[in-house]
Amino acid sequence: MKRTKIGDMVESDYGKGRVLAETEQWIIHDNSANKSDTEFAILKSDDYYKIVNELEVTAS
């Protein structure tokens, strides 16, 4: 299981943005890299996500 922390940038099937909260099973992230205020909950065991660095987000 990938370890994230609040403030990390993640990319998921739903968007790219900062991690707002994390539990053992869930990651909640915003979609700020796409200039959206939407938030998503990702189930760690089932949903695709990866930690990305800031440069990957701004280059997209």
N, C-alpha and C positions, 0 to 999 in steps of 0.2 A: 504494500500500500504506500502510495506517495505521500510524503509529509508536506503539508502546506502550513502557512501561518497567516494570520490576519495581515493584510496589506500586500501579500504576494499577488503578482499578476498571473492569471490563469486563462487558458483558452479551453472552451468546451464546445459541445455541439450547439450550444445555445448562444454563445457570444464570447467576448474577451473582456476581462475587467479584473478588478481587485477583489480579493477574498475579504468578505465582511464578517464572517463567522464560520466556525468549524466545530463539528462534533465528531465522535468516532465513526459515524455513518454518513454524515452529510457535510457538504461544503456549500455555503451560500456566497454567491459572488454577484457583483453588479455587471453592467454591460458598458462601463464608462469608456472603453477604447472605441466603441462605436457611437459615442456621444448620446447614449440613451440612459435613462434613469431606471430601466427595468432591472429587476433582481431575479436570480435563478437559484434553485436548490438542486444540487447534484448529488445523487446517491453514489458514494465512492465505489461500491462494489459493482454497479451496473452501468454507470454513465461514463463516457469518454471525457477525460480532461487531461491537460498537461500544464505544468508550470512554465511560463514563458518569461523572458527577461524584457525589460522596458524597451530595448531597441527593436525587438521583434514586433512589438505592438505598434510603435511609431512608424516602422518601415512598411507596414501592411496598408 
